[in-house]
């Protein structure tokens, strides 16, 4: 923070922007991880009401820091699965799969316009898609969806 202020005062605006944007990006990661661990604690305690509270906060954080739809959908998938909310789980699965091409959409956000990010290789996205479909096909986790035509269609893609 001090470095950004120094750059600001010495009229090195581009460097100041970059420092502040790096801080924003880092704070997102710290806050996201902290919320996730709070969520995990509540899940261990089977306090699903509080877990849902932390999922909502995570979704707000994703929106605030413009991390994209994939990250927003991923935040709620586990809880919706545990609670066996079929339609919500299917909506989240579909959103995660459909937003893979925008996995690093944050890199185009005005919040981070002075930062440079490496592009994600199409092979990575395709590999992640395959892994997600394999995960979504896990009967132990998603067996409650078996027989749902929307689910059957989704995992056969």
N, C-alpha and C positions, 0 to 999 in steps of 0.2 A: 504494500500500500504506500509506504514511504517513497519507494522508488518511483511509483507513478506520480506522486506529488512533486518529486524533484524534477522529473521530466516535464511536468506541467509548468512549473515555475521557470524552467530554463527554456521554455518555448519549443520543446521537443514533443510536439503533440502526437505524432504517430507512435512514438515509443510509449507515451503515456497511455494512449488507447490500448495498445497491445498488452501492457502490464495489467490494466484494469480488466480487460477481457479475459486474460489468463486467470485472474483471480476469480472472476465469475464462473468460469468453466471449472476451476478447482473447487470452488464452494459448492457447486452443484454436485460434484462427485462426493464430497464429504457429507453434505446433507442427505443425499440419496442413500448412501451407505448407512448412515445413522438411522434414517427412517426404516430402512430394510431390517436392520438389527432389532429395532423396537418391534417391528412387525413379527419377526421370527420369535421373539420372546412371547408375544401374545398368542401366536399360533401354538407354541409349546404348551401354553396354559389353556389352550382351547377357548380363549376369550375372543370369539369371532367378531363380536361387536367392536371391540377395540382394534382388532386386526383390520376390520373394514375402515375404521377411522384412519389408520395409518396408510392403507391403500389409497384412500381419497387424498390424503396429504401428498403422497408420492405422485399421484396423477396431477395435482396442482403444481407440484414442483417441476414435473416434466413439462407442463404447459408454460409455466413462468420462464423456464430456462430454454424453451423451444427445442426440446430434445426429440420430438417427433412422435408419431402415432404408434410406432412399434413399441417404444419404451412405455408409453401410456397403457397400451393393451397388456403388455407383459406384467405390469404392476399388479393387475387384478386377476390374472389367470389362476394362480394357485388357490387363492381363497375361494373363488367361484367354483373351482374344481372340488375342493374339499366339501363345500356346501352343496355340491351337485346341482348347481343352477345351469341346467342344460343349455338353454338359449343364450345365456350370458357367456358361457364357456365357448360355445360355437361362434358367437359374435367376436369374441376376443381372439380365438384361433384364426378366424378369417382375416381379422384386422392385422394380426401379426404377419401372416403370410402375404397379404396384399401390400404391406408397407415395407417389405424387405428392400425394395429398390430405393427407399428413402431412409434407410437405416442410419445414415450419417447426414440426414437433412439439416441437422443443427449447424453443420459446417457452412451452410449458405444463409444462416440467420444473420440479421443485422447486429445482433448482440455480439457476434464474434467475427465481424467483418475485417478486422485487422489481423486475424490469426490465420495460419495456414494449416490445413489438415491434409493428410494423405487420403487419396481416393480409395474406396473399398473395391477390390477386384471383383468382377462379376462371378468369378469362380467361388469366392468366399460366400457371396450371397446365395449361390446355388447350393453350396455345401450346407449352409445354415438352413436353407429351405428343406433339404433332405433330412437333416437332423431333426428339425421341428416336426416334420411329417412322421418320422420314426417315433419320436417322443409322443406325439398325439395319438399314435396307434397303440401305445402301451396299454394293454388290457387291465393291468393292475391299477393304473391311475385313471384311465378313461373308460373302463368297462361299462360304467353306468350310461354311456352314450350309445352303446351297441344297440343296433336296431333302428337308430335314428337315421333317417334317409339323408339328412343334411350332413351328418357326421360321416356316414359311409361314403358319400360322394367326396367329402373333403379329404379323407385319408387315402383315397384311391387316385388322387390327382397325380 
